Amino acid sequence: MSRELKNRIDEGGRIYKALTQDQIRMMRNWIKGKDGTPIGGGGSFHLVATTNVYESRIPILYGEAVDVEAAVKTLPGRYQGAVRQFWTYEGRSLRWHARHRHIFNENSADFVNPKLHYETFEGWVLRGHELLMPEIDRRHAAHKARREATEAAIAQVARADPGSDAQRLQCHTVALSPN
């Protein structure tokens, strides 16, 4: 096998090509959120300390990490385990992942195979992402709909009673809105 082919296999290039840059960022954020940082804690982000003075600090967006974690939990076992392993040990070769899949098989009681082929592992990660991304999009749409409904309710109360707390809350909501 040529060195170029081996490197292409080891890098997981098909997996990265199947995702957008924002999805890759989101998955890395999710793992950083799980890497010793409690997901669901206070604040909208947390800066992770780095050991290298030249590295930038990576903000952890807790809400996003919680959404991804909840969506990952909906995946069938083999896909969930493969996606978790790939992102937890990102940068390891697909061959390494395939060799170690039986060790990290905590969520897949249905399949343990110490001779798992790297293409099978890669396929599980790809299929896991195919199932995961629509679930994350569905969760984001549900959050957006709830927010819009809340803002509409606040606006309705504010119109009915201009001196109410709802009027002040509406002003803060509009000021903080990203749109």
C-alpha beads as a LAMMPS data file, in Angstrom:
LAMMPS data file: protein, C-alpha beads

179 atoms
178 bonds

1 atom types
1 bond types

-500.0 500.0 xlo xhi
-500.0 500.0 ylo yhi
-500.0 500.0 zlo zhi

Masses

1 110.0

Atoms # bond

1 1 1 0.000 0.000 0.000
2 1 1 1.379 3.375 -0.936
3 1 1 2.142 5.917 1.762
4 1 1 -0.255 8.415 0.176
5 1 1 -3.151 5.937 0.309
6 1 1 -2.318 4.981 3.891
7 1 1 -2.272 8.644 4.941
8 1 1 -5.616 9.281 3.232
9 1 1 -7.122 6.324 5.105
10 1 1 -5.591 7.352 8.394
11 1 1 -6.830 10.940 8.197
12 1 1 -10.521 10.060 7.929
13 1 1 -10.844 12.348 4.926
14 1 1 -14.245 11.018 3.821
15 1 1 -15.675 11.783 7.245
16 1 1 -14.482 15.387 7.215
17 1 1 -15.585 15.889 3.599
18 1 1 -19.111 14.765 4.513
19 1 1 -19.433 17.574 7.080
20 1 1 -19.459 21.343 6.777
21 1 1 -16.918 23.430 8.676
22 1 1 -19.659 24.539 11.058
23 1 1 -20.623 20.918 11.763
24 1 1 -16.976 20.027 12.440
25 1 1 -16.710 23.014 14.794
26 1 1 -19.924 21.946 16.521
27 1 1 -18.651 18.383 17.043
28 1 1 -15.325 19.641 18.423
29 1 1 -17.205 22.006 20.724
30 1 1 -19.289 19.070 21.967
31 1 1 -16.195 17.012 22.799
32 1 1 -14.461 19.987 24.446
33 1 1 -17.585 20.411 26.527
34 1 1 -17.315 16.788 27.631
35 1 1 -13.558 16.978 28.222
36 1 1 -13.621 17.652 31.929
37 1 1 -16.062 20.523 31.611
38 1 1 -19.550 19.978 33.010
39 1 1 -22.091 20.353 30.226
40 1 1 -25.055 22.413 31.279
41 1 1 -23.183 24.626 33.727
42 1 1 -23.727 28.333 34.125
43 1 1 -22.859 30.824 31.463
44 1 1 -23.122 30.747 27.728
45 1 1 -19.502 29.821 27.140
46 1 1 -16.364 28.797 28.980
47 1 1 -12.765 29.325 27.962
48 1 1 -10.626 26.201 28.069
49 1 1 -7.070 26.738 29.238
50 1 1 -4.347 25.483 26.927
51 1 1 -0.835 24.384 27.699
52 1 1 0.674 26.051 24.655
53 1 1 1.059 29.829 24.812
54 1 1 0.572 29.998 21.012
55 1 1 -2.772 28.183 21.026
56 1 1 -5.923 30.213 21.131
57 1 1 -8.474 29.476 23.786
58 1 1 -11.524 27.644 22.517
59 1 1 -14.911 28.854 23.721
60 1 1 -17.269 26.087 24.730
61 1 1 -20.843 26.914 23.841
62 1 1 -22.754 24.969 26.483
63 1 1 -26.173 25.182 24.858
64 1 1 -24.800 23.814 21.627
65 1 1 -22.846 21.077 23.431
66 1 1 -25.983 20.053 25.340
67 1 1 -27.981 19.906 22.089
68 1 1 -25.335 17.761 20.398
69 1 1 -25.083 15.442 23.416
70 1 1 -28.865 14.972 23.465
71 1 1 -28.890 14.298 19.715
72 1 1 -25.987 11.823 19.964
73 1 1 -27.909 9.908 22.636
74 1 1 -30.694 9.297 20.095
75 1 1 -28.357 7.412 17.731
76 1 1 -28.442 3.613 17.590
77 1 1 -25.653 2.046 19.663
78 1 1 -23.036 1.222 17.050
79 1 1 -23.326 4.648 15.407
80 1 1 -23.392 6.469 18.734
81 1 1 -20.279 4.663 19.932
82 1 1 -18.419 5.211 16.661
83 1 1 -19.246 8.942 16.539
84 1 1 -18.266 9.395 20.193
85 1 1 -14.995 7.531 19.692
86 1 1 -14.079 9.328 16.458
87 1 1 -14.486 12.798 17.981
88 1 1 -13.095 11.894 21.410
89 1 1 -9.912 10.540 19.828
90 1 1 -9.897 12.817 16.787
91 1 1 -6.653 12.646 14.890
92 1 1 -6.148 8.924 15.440
93 1 1 -6.083 6.767 12.341
94 1 1 -9.167 4.898 11.234
95 1 1 -7.166 1.710 11.690
96 1 1 -6.528 2.676 15.310
97 1 1 -10.235 3.364 15.792
98 1 1 -11.164 0.011 14.267
99 1 1 -8.690 -1.833 16.509
100 1 1 -9.973 -0.081 19.606
101 1 1 -13.698 -0.091 18.862
102 1 1 -14.252 -3.308 20.811
103 1 1 -12.607 -1.752 23.870
104 1 1 -14.752 1.415 23.804
105 1 1 -17.970 -0.395 22.939
106 1 1 -19.905 0.860 25.973
107 1 1 -23.113 1.701 24.076
108 1 1 -23.248 -1.195 21.620
109 1 1 -24.063 -4.477 23.316
110 1 1 -25.171 -5.866 19.950
111 1 1 -21.761 -5.928 18.271
112 1 1 -18.273 -6.452 19.620
113 1 1 -15.658 -7.447 17.059
114 1 1 -11.937 -7.199 17.734
115 1 1 -11.254 -7.634 13.998
116 1 1 -13.393 -4.707 12.881
117 1 1 -12.273 -3.323 9.517
118 1 1 -11.483 0.397 9.311
119 1 1 -13.960 0.845 6.430
120 1 1 -16.741 -0.531 8.636
121 1 1 -15.840 1.884 11.403
122 1 1 -15.696 4.738 8.886
123 1 1 -19.123 3.721 7.561
124 1 1 -20.571 3.756 11.069
125 1 1 -19.229 7.266 11.690
126 1 1 -20.559 8.491 8.335
127 1 1 -23.994 6.927 8.963
128 1 1 -23.988 8.298 12.502
129 1 1 -23.420 11.799 11.136
130 1 1 -26.164 11.290 8.540
131 1 1 -28.601 10.507 11.363
132 1 1 -27.184 13.077 13.773
133 1 1 -27.236 16.273 11.714
134 1 1 -30.999 16.232 10.939
135 1 1 -31.675 15.552 14.636
136 1 1 -29.561 18.548 15.633
137 1 1 -31.336 20.686 13.010
138 1 1 -34.697 19.492 14.365
139 1 1 -33.665 20.455 17.903
140 1 1 -32.462 23.882 16.763
141 1 1 -35.752 24.489 14.917
142 1 1 -37.728 23.481 18.027
143 1 1 -35.665 25.871 20.183
144 1 1 -36.197 28.662 17.671
145 1 1 -39.959 28.025 17.576
146 1 1 -40.150 28.082 21.398
147 1 1 -38.183 31.325 21.508
148 1 1 -40.381 32.946 18.877
149 1 1 -43.520 31.841 20.736
150 1 1 -42.150 33.266 23.988
151 1 1 -41.221 36.549 22.332
152 1 1 -44.677 36.784 20.729
153 1 1 -46.351 36.179 24.099
154 1 1 -44.184 38.852 25.746
155 1 1 -44.973 41.301 22.928
156 1 1 -48.706 40.622 23.292
157 1 1 -48.627 41.275 27.052
158 1 1 -46.478 44.389 26.504
159 1 1 -49.005 45.788 24.017
160 1 1 -51.873 45.114 26.422
161 1 1 -50.143 46.795 29.397
162 1 1 -47.408 49.250 28.273
163 1 1 -46.154 49.889 31.848
164 1 1 -45.751 46.228 32.745
165 1 1 -42.660 44.155 33.362
166 1 1 -43.361 42.516 30.004
167 1 1 -42.633 45.848 28.288
168 1 1 -39.205 46.038 29.964
169 1 1 -38.569 42.350 29.241
170 1 1 -39.467 42.889 25.589
171 1 1 -36.950 45.733 25.373
172 1 1 -34.223 43.490 26.831
173 1 1 -35.195 40.610 24.558
174 1 1 -34.984 42.809 21.461
175 1 1 -31.646 44.258 22.599
176 1 1 -30.158 40.789 23.176
177 1 1 -31.636 39.182 20.066
178 1 1 -28.953 38.094 17.530
179 1 1 -31.227 38.984 14.605

Bonds

1 1 1 2
2 1 2 3
3 1 3 4
4 1 4 5
5 1 5 6
6 1 6 7
7 1 7 8
8 1 8 9
9 1 9 10
10 1 10 11
11 1 11 12
12 1 12 13
13 1 13 14
14 1 14 15
15 1 15 16
16 1 16 17
17 1 17 18
18 1 18 19
19 1 19 20
20 1 20 21
21 1 21 22
22 1 22 23
23 1 23 24
24 1 24 25
25 1 25 26
26 1 26 27
27 1 27 28
28 1 28 29
29 1 29 30
30 1 30 31
31 1 31 32
32 1 32 33
33 1 33 34
34 1 34 35
35 1 35 36
36 1 36 37
37 1 37 38
38 1 38 39
39 1 39 40
40 1 40 41
41 1 41 42
42 1 42 43
43 1 43 44
44 1 44 45
45 1 45 46
46 1 46 47
47 1 47 48
48 1 48 49
49 1 49 50
50 1 50 51
51 1 51 52
52 1 52 53
53 1 53 54
54 1 54 55
55 1 55 56
56 1 56 57
57 1 57 58
58 1 58 59
59 1 59 60
60 1 60 61
61 1 61 62
62 1 62 63
63 1 63 64
64 1 64 65
65 1 65 66
66 1 66 67
67 1 67 68
68 1 68 69
69 1 69 70
70 1 70 71
71 1 71 72
72 1 72 73
73 1 73 74
74 1 74 75
75 1 75 76
76 1 76 77
77 1 77 78
78 1 78 79
79 1 79 80
80 1 80 81
81 1 81 82
82 1 82 83
83 1 83 84
84 1 84 85
85 1 85 86
86 1 86 87
87 1 87 88
88 1 88 89
89 1 89 90
90 1 90 91
91 1 91 92
92 1 92 93
93 1 93 94
94 1 94 95
95 1 95 96
96 1 96 97
97 1 97 98
98 1 98 99
99 1 99 100
100 1 100 101
101 1 101 102
102 1 102 103
103 1 103 104
104 1 104 105
105 1 105 106
106 1 106 107
107 1 107 108
108 1 108 109
109 1 109 110
110 1 110 111
111 1 111 112
112 1 112 113
113 1 113 114
114 1 114 115
115 1 115 116
116 1 116 117
117 1 117 118
118 1 118 119
119 1 119 120
120 1 120 121
121 1 121 122
122 1 122 123
123 1 123 124
124 1 124 125
125 1 125 126
126 1 126 127
127 1 127 128
128 1 128 129
129 1 129 130
130 1 130 131
131 1 131 132
132 1 132 133
133 1 133 134
134 1 134 135
135 1 135 136
136 1 136 137
137 1 137 138
138 1 138 139
139 1 139 140
140 1 140 141
141 1 141 142
142 1 142 143
143 1 143 144
144 1 144 145
145 1 145 146
146 1 146 147
147 1 147 148
148 1 148 149
149 1 149 150
150 1 150 151
151 1 151 152
152 1 152 153
153 1 153 154
154 1 154 155
155 1 155 156
156 1 156 157
157 1 157 158
158 1 158 159
159 1 159 160
160 1 160 161
161 1 161 162
162 1 162 163
163 1 163 164
164 1 164 165
165 1 165 166
166 1 166 167
167 1 167 168
168 1 168 169
169 1 169 170
170 1 170 171
171 1 171 172
172 1 172 173
173 1 173 174
174 1 174 175
175 1 175 176
176 1 176 177
177 1 177 178
178 1 178 179
